[in-house]
Amino acid sequence: MLVTRRQFILSTADSGAVLGLNGCTRGTAQYDEAVRTTWRHTEGALGGDSLIMRELVRYATLASSSHNTQCWKFRIDKRSVSILPDLARRCPAVDPDDHHLYVSLGCAAENLLQAALANGLMGSAVFDSSESSALQVALEPTKAIASPLFDAIPKRQCTRAEFDGKPLSNKELTLLEQAGTGNGVRMILLTEKSAMEKVLEYVVADNTAQMNEPAFVAELKAWIRFSDDEALSHGDGLFAKASGNPVLPRWLGGSLFNLFFTIKNENEKYAKHVRSSTGIAIFVSAKSDKQHWLEAGRCYERFALEAAALDIRNAFLNQPVEVSTLRPQFANYLGIGGERPDLVVRFGRGAEMPRSLRRPVEAVMI
């Protein structure tokens, strides 16, 4: 009898549990508690300014980042927060020009600004193009306003699963487009199946190119956390269970990754993901520089928060913008001239997936 990929993985996981492979069972309760602690709103009054500023940083760390690397550092002053790149967490194989790294900093900045307003602080973000490449967020007292986007911060996630494919209302699409538009950054919304199939062609072609690069595969594998315990100990990375895979000790998960992470399997997965989605959002910058990449991150984060507020899921399909030799072909298909396609995101309604973790605030503070 032919054993399917999923049957083999699950039976292996069951065997592992019988053999006492604690890495895939012992940490589940602790992981669930860590998720509850991580993905929460502040309860009660914070007290002094220093505690408020620290809490703003915690909200910022709940933002999206490439491979969940959390590639940021924060420096708190009396009335400002500096967000700096953590170059030790670069992903040179998938992100050689640090585009995704700076997009991730923009995502963190948007969360921080939303949390600041909810705590009575109006923020303005200015990019420092000097050697530090920091995003400076100045804060001034104002009336506290907890927006729907702020309320949605603990709900936001990149949902790596199939969606239900049902259309959204025109009002919902308009809200998503408004949220995803910024200074020098616009969003192209695709909801027609023919256009989405064309994007899928680029996803498949670029995914194939990436998976033929050993450095890309090794880098991706290094950021996967195969078990609850491994995810808990790192507090970052791509948790296997968040993608619908069983939790396993690293030695076993790594072996199965080598066996089943194939071009055919991945391309089939992406085809199911695209065809089950309601639409695809493509974020486009007027210029390809760090300032626009930061703005693209802010725009994406607002889009993702608006989606979460509307109970809409989203996930990245960034292959068409990651392969530098093929990205111009994708830009030509979009008809955007000299603008840069920054991010490709599918969206739709579907079930929530298990959540990833974040490192503690102390680990990201300067």
N, C-alpha and C positions, 0 to 999 in steps of 0.2 A: 504494500500500500504506500502511495506517495504521501510523505509527511510535509505539510505546508510549513513555510517559514515561521508563522506565528505559533503553530502547534509545537514546533521544535523548540522555540525559545521558551514557551510557557512550560513545556515538560521539563526542559533543562532547569528552569527556575524552580519548579516543584522539587526536582531531585536535589537541587542545591539546598533547599530548605530542610529536606530530610537529612542531608549530610551535615547540617549544622553550620551552614555558611552564614554566620551572623551578620555579615555586611549587608545582606538583603532583607533582614527581618528585624533586627534588634533596634534599629534607629527610627522605625516608623513613627512611634508615639512621640519621640523627641522632635522628629521632623515636623509633624503636624503642629506641635506646640510652637515651634520656631516660626512656622508660617503664620500662626495667629498673632504672634508677637510682632512679626515683621509687617504684615499687611493690616494695619490698624490706623485709625485716627487717634489723635491725642485726646486723652480723657482728663478733664479737670483743668484748672488754671495752672499755667506754667510758672508763674512768679516772675523772677528777674529777667532782664534782657538777655543775659548769657544763655539761659535755658531756652528762651524763645529762638535765639539764633541757632542753637544746637539742634532744635527740633526742625527748623527750616532745612538744615542739612539732611536730617533723616528723611524728610519728605523728598528732597532732591534725589537721594539714593534709590528711591522707589521707581525712578524713571527707567526707560528702556536703554539698553546699551548693546553694542555688537557682541554676540556670543555671551551676553551677560558678563562681560569682563569687568564692568564697573570701573572704567578707565578714567577715573577722575580723582582729584584732590581738592580739598576746600580749605580756605584760610578765612577766619572770621575776624573782622575788625569791629569797632564799636557800632557803626551804622552801615556796614557793607560786608558782602561775602565775595571772595574771589574763587572762581572755579577754574582749575588748572588741569591740563592733561597729565595723566599718569602714564608716561611713556614705557614704563616697565610692563604695562598691560597691553601693549600694541599687538596687533595681529598682522604681521607683515605679509603673510601669504595671501590672505583674503582682502587685506586693506593696506596695500603698500604705500599709498600716499596719505594715509591717516584720515581719509575722508570720513569713514564711519566713526572714528574716534571723536572727531570734532562734532559730528552729528549727535553722538551720545552726550557730549557736554551740553549741547543745546537742549536736549531732552531734559537733562538734570536742571538746567536753568529755568525751563518753563515750569516744572514742578515747584521749584523754589519760589518763583514769582507768584504762583497761584496760592501757595501756602502762606507767603508773606502777606498777601492781601487779606486772607482769612484771619490773620493775626494782627491786623491794623497797621500794616507797613506797605507802602507803595514802592515798588521796585522799578529801576530802570537799568537795563543791561547794556554795557559798552565793551566792545572787544578791544583788548590791548594787543596790537600787532607787533609789539616788541619781542624780545627774546623769550619772555615768559609765556606768551600766547595765552594769557588769562582772559577770562570773561569776568568783568567787574560788575557786580550787581550792587548799586547804591540803593539804600532804603531810607524812606522818610515816613514819619507817622501820618496815618490817614484813618478814615472810618473803616472798621473791619467789615469785609464783605466775603462771605463764604459762597463762592460761585458753584454752579453744578459741576464745573470742571474740577474744582478743588475736592468736592464731595466724592468724585469718581476716582481719585488717585488710588485708593486701596482696591478698587475694582479692576483697574487696567491690567491687562496681560496680553502677551503675544500668544495667541491660541493656535498651536500647531496641530490642527485637526480638521476634519471635514465640516463644512457648514451646511445649512439646510437649503441654500440656493434660492430662497424666496425673495422677491423684490422688496426694496425699501420704498417708503413714500417719497414723493418729491420734496416734502418738507425735511425729512431726515437727510436726504442727499444734499440739500442746500446747507443744512447745518454742518455737515461734515466738510463740505467744500469751503465754507466760511472759516471754519476752525483751522483748516489746513493751508490757508493763504496768509502770506506775510510780506515783509519788506524784501522785495527781490526774489520771492519764492511763490510759485503758484502750483496748483494741483490740477492734473488732468484726470477726470473721472471716466472710466470705461464700464459700461453695464451691458453693452450688446455682446452676445455670445461670440459672434465672429471676431470682434476686436479682442476679446479675452483669449480666444484660441490663438490669435496671432502673438499675443504676449507670451502664451504658453510655449510657442515655438522658440522664442528667444530664451525662455527659462530653461528649456530642455537642452538647447544648443550650448548655452553658457554653463549649465550645470555639468554637462558632459566634459567640457573643456576643463573645468575646475577639478573634477574627479580624476582626470588623467594626470593631475599634478600631485606627486607624492607629498610635497610640502604642504599643500592645502589640506589633504586628508589627514596628515599627521597633526597639523595645527588644530583642526576641528576636533579630532579625537582627544587631544590634550585638554580641551575645554569641556568635554562631556563628563558629567558626574553620574556614575552608573548606579550608585547605591544611596540610600538615605544617609548613612554614616559619612560617606565621601562628600555628599552635598553639604552636610552639617559642618564638617571640618573645614571646608573651603569657604562656604557662604557665597559662592559665585558659580559661574559656568552654566552649562546646559544640562539640567536635570533630566535623566532618561525618562522618568515617569511623566514629566510635563509634555513629552512627545508621544505618550501612549505606550511606551515600552516598559517591560518589567524591570524592577530594581534587582541588581545583581552585584556581587563583589567585582572589583575592577578586573581581576585576572580573567573572570569568566565573561563579563560584559565586553572587555576588550577583544577577547577571542571571537565572540559572536559578531562584534562590530566588523572585524576583519573578514568574517565569512559572509555577512549579509549586506554590508554597506557597498552595494554595487551600483553601477550606472543605471542598469535596467530597473532595479528596485526603486531607486530614488526618483527616476524620471516618471515611473508609474505613480508614485506617491504624489508628486507635484501635479500630475495630470488630474488625479482625483481631487486634490485640493483646489485647483483652479476651477474645475467644472462644477464643484459644489458651492462655489462662492457667488455672492450676489454681484460683486463688481471688483474692479481693481483701481486703486488710486496711485497715480504716479506723481511724485514731487519733483519739480523742475526749478533749478536756480538760474537766475539771469547771468551769473558769473561763477566760475569754478575757483573759489578761494575760501579760506577758513571762515571768514565772516559770513559768507553765504551758507557754508556747511552748518555753522552754528544755527543760523536762522532756519535752515531746513529741519534741523532737529527740534527746534521750538515748534515749528509748524506741525511736524509729525506728532509730537507729544500732545499738542492741543487736539489734533484729529483723533488720536487714540483715546484721550480723555472724554471727548465728545461722544465717541463711539461707545465707550463704557457707560456713560450716562444714559445712552439710548439702548443699552443692553445689546450692543452690536460687537461682534468679535473681529479681530484683525490679526494678520501675521505677515511677515516679510516674505517677498519673492525677489530678493535683491540680485540674483545672478546676472540679469541683463545690464546692471550698472557696475558690476564688480570686475568683469573681465575687460581690461582697458583696451585690448585690441578689437573687441567686439562691441563695446559701448557705442562707438560712433554709428554703427549700423542701427542700433536701437534708437538712437537720437534721430537718425534720418527717417526711420519709420514713423516716429512721433511728429516729425515735421517741426522741430523746435530750433532749427538753425544752430547757432553757436551756444545755446543754453546747455546746461548739464542736467541730465536726468540723475537725480540723487537717490531716490528710494522708490521701490515698487512694493505695494502693499495690497493684499487681497482682504476683502471684508465680507461679512454676512452674519447671520445669526446661527448660534450653535451652543453646544454645552461648554461650560467652563472646564478647564483642564487643571491638573495639579499645578501648584505655583512654585516658582523658584525662590531662592533666598537672597539676602543681601548681607554684606559684611557689616559689622557694627560701625557706628559713627566714628569711634576712636581710630579705626583702621584707615579712614579716608581724610582725617584732619591733619593739617600742617601746624 
